[in-house]
Amino acid sequence: MSAETRRLTGATAPSGQYLTFTLAKELFAVEIRAVREIIEYGHLTSVPMLPPSILGVINLRGAVVPVIDLGLRFGNAATCIGPRTCIVILEVEQNGSTQVLGMVVDAVNEVRDLSAAEIEPTPSFGGRIRTDFILGMGKLDDRLVVMLDVGRVISADEMVLLNQAGELTHELDSR
Amino acid sequence: MDMDEVLKTFIAESQELLLQMEDALLQLEHTPGDADTINAIFRAAHTIKGSAGLFGLDLIVAFTHIAESVLDRVRSNELQFNAELTALFLQVGDHLARLIALVDAGADLNTLEVEVQATHETLSEQLSYYLAPATAAKPVASQPTRIERGNASGLSADHWHLSLRFGPDTLRNGMDPLGLFRYLNTFGRIVSIVPLLDRLPSAAEMDPETCYLGFEIAFASDADKATIDGTFEFVREDSLIRILPPHSKSDEYLELIRTLPEEDMRLGEILMRCGTLTAAELQEVLLAQVEGQQRDEAQPIGQVLMEQSLVQAPVIAAALQKQQQIKDNRSNENSLIRVDANKLDKLIDLVGELIIAGAGARMTAKNCGHSEMLEATELLSRLVEEVRDSALPLRMVQIGATFNRFQRVVRDVSKEIGKDISLSISGGETELDKSVVERMGDPLTHLVRNAMDHGIESLQTRQANGKPAQGNVCLNACHDGGNIIIEVTDDGGGLDPQRILAKARERGLVSDSQTLTEQEIFNLIFEPGFSTADQVSNLSGRGVGMDVVKRNISALRGTIELSSTLGQGTRVRIRLPLTLAIIDGFLVNVGQAGYVIPLEQVEECIELHSDSAITRGHLELHGQMLPVVRLRELFDDDSTPPRRESVVVVQQGGLRAGLVVDQLVGEFQTVIKPLGKVFAACRVLGGFTILGDGSVALILDIPRLLTQLAAPRSAVPFETKQSYAHE
């Protein structure tokens, strides 16, 4: 179900296991199914001529995996690298092909079960994040957690567009 | 053995054979009557038939059998390959390809679509026109003659044929087959005799007093049937005795084959061994039967098929030529192995990993400073390099097969559009990566079709311009450094740059104030906005779908350019990398990042003594002005440059430039990791690679980089005026 139809039908995020993490003091959650592994931050090679939200690539046991800065992707400030900074490697099936991508987060917290009762639909406005990135809001120990639509956040199509825009501005700058 | 696997092999093999058959057919148009070529066609049909029989694909077997029989008549010079027959066989090939595709798709051949069924019947019918009885000595000219088989004259055998199956108690009753044969010899001559030991049980079960024997005998005699029959008077009761007089009709032999207990196929063979039937006659006998069934339209196809499989006529013919086939194949089998392409890909991947791991080991050894260790890793790297060099060519295939496919395209299209066009091919032996070849089919088809549709002028125009009536399209391939160049050339009308420019202005692709070189104008053709249907006719139509072609080529890290002389023709040149997997690279550092430049494109490396050597983006080198670019600036690297920088001079397709880098690291075996979707739009990068220390380096796409450098400033004096127009 796409975020669009979900919003239209008023459905919320499915219950199940979620990985929670913090980014800029806010709490987020992604479905555990989409998480392939979590690795220490480091050994990042930057790739030129790309929008700043794409930090670069890492070598994940022989595979080259792009890494994005989630903060920049949401249009907020760049993530500061600290001792607990991690890269969450996500694996998402999109249009028949598997896409593997890493996202930088401030800290990984825990894997939690979220029951349907703990999940509320996406608020239609407000917040600092594009609503179509959000599957729903979870309630965890009196804290609100933003449940991310991983497919949307790491959508390659959209990033290609971003890329082209980035390249365009780059070209304009260089002339 | 897994039947699915085997079936897959059959499908792949058949498709290959059909292609070979098509090539051979087209070749026959140039060298009619060439025995080798005809044999090649025959073998292809024959092998398909034989293999199809293994899978019980009776429809294919029966169909190929008829085709094969026609071919056999060609082989024995009873028929000539003329245009008509060639065309028919091309259709037969297409139809077979379709049937095999259906098998591949898992369809049931017993319930064909109406259209396929119709084709099947028409072609079978047409083929059978070419079948005259093999006994007819006179060569059949191009006039097809239909022969009625039912009342055909007798076959050639001028001896009696005796089929004997002795009853089990023959010996116990005091009769001895040997005695009977001696008796036969008193009034005739046993020409040949074939014993049938099928009923003979294993030694443990055998009863020495029981007769298990059967015989097929060719018997030359002037005696009448009653005399011969009389020989067997005492064994008749429990034995099966069949006697056929000399020159019996084929139907009678057929009847004989049917009534005897043994499998029809074996019998046919035995009859042949007896000399009663010749190979051709046997085939004809069986064919008559197959055809008889097919002609009977009232019969449902399923029933016909059932009968056919019951008789297995084609299998006999398979047996007939098996001997020869084995001989033909033996030389090939020794030297070729068919391997699943996926297995090869896996191997290449592993070799890639091995190279990375090897580089890592070497670097560690270097850091440790352990000399023995270093020596060992050196040896290892050398071996790994050899493994790489022998593994990569495994995936290389000659482009000739792809080129030859266009013989057919050109032949068909030229008929369709009513132009006389020939295709010449050169450089077919040029090898390139299989995955590249596979993805070149569509773009090449498009280019060839375009050349024929819009490039070659009509006959009237050609004659008016004093050109030869026959137009020519040429496919050429050759190696150039680490690249392969594929050219599609035609001797047609060429392109008018002014008209293209006018069209582009009209479409708003070019502003009125812009002045473009001729090359730039031609490159407009590859622009997406340029190709819409309405200008097909009024602009000699070259624009259609060219942007798609270009996109396909770009996806293979290749470039495409077009040159044309008005009135004389057009040439499209495609430049492709040889392989998509591993290259020899040259590693340089800029700031923190490592960049790999394909080694073939590195011309030389020089030290940059001072910044002042570069004036307005150019550096004087060997008396020539070389455009240079600082990678640090190009990639927005903010780090401070080292005191001493270096310049790597790269060249590609006539374009040269210098790249200013921080540090030259050296040669490096580069395993190319594809860019992935996220980076697809990053135009100066060709991919990633992993260095020995595990970090990721970026591979520069030099042709694109050069183009980007050249494009905004077309005033730059280059050695040759070539550009790829990526803008």
Contacts between the chains, C-beta under 8 A, distances in Angstrom:
chain1	res1	chain2	res2	distance
A	43	B	694	6.8
A	43	B	695	6.0
A	45	B	592	8.0
A	45	B	593	6.1
A	45	B	594	7.8
A	45	B	695	6.0
A	45	B	696	4.1
A	45	B	697	7.2
A	45	B	698	7.3
A	46	B	592	7.6
A	46	B	593	6.5
A	47	B	679	6.6
A	47	B	682	6.8
A	47	B	685	7.1
A	47	B	698	6.4
A	48	B	593	8.0
A	48	B	634	7.3
A	48	B	635	3.4
A	48	B	636	6.2
A	48	B	637	7.4
A	48	B	682	8.0
A	48	B	684	7.8
A	48	B	698	7.8
A	49	B	635	6.8
A	49	B	636	7.8
A	49	B	682	5.6
A	49	B	683	7.7
A	49	B	684	6.8
A	49	B	685	7.9
A	50	B	679	7.2
A	50	B	682	6.4
A	54	B	678	6.6
A	56	B	696	7.9
A	57	B	688	6.2
A	57	B	696	5.0
A	58	B	696	6.8
A	59	B	690	5.1
A	59	B	694	5.3
A	59	B	695	6.6
A	59	B	696	5.1
A	62	B	353	5.7
A	62	B	356	6.7
A	62	B	690	6.6
A	63	B	673	7.3
A	64	B	673	4.5
A	64	B	676	7.4
A	64	B	688	4.2
A	64	B	690	7.0
A	64	B	696	5.6
A	66	B	676	6.6
A	66	B	678	4.8
A	66	B	679	7.0
A	97	B	677	8.0
A	99	B	677	7.1
A	101	B	678	7.3
A	156	B	676	7.8
A	156	B	677	4.0
A	156	B	678	5.5
A	157	B	677	7.8
A	159	B	677	7.8
A	159	B	678	5.0
A	160	B	677	6.3
A	160	B	678	6.9
A	160	B	680	5.9
A	160	B	681	5.7
A	163	B	678	7.2
A	163	B	679	7.3
A	163	B	680	7.6
A	163	B	681	4.3
A	163	B	682	6.8
A	164	B	681	4.9
A	167	B	681	6.0
A	167	B	682	7.4
A	167	B	683	7.2
A	170	B	636	7.8
A	174	B	634	7.8
A	175	B	712	6.9
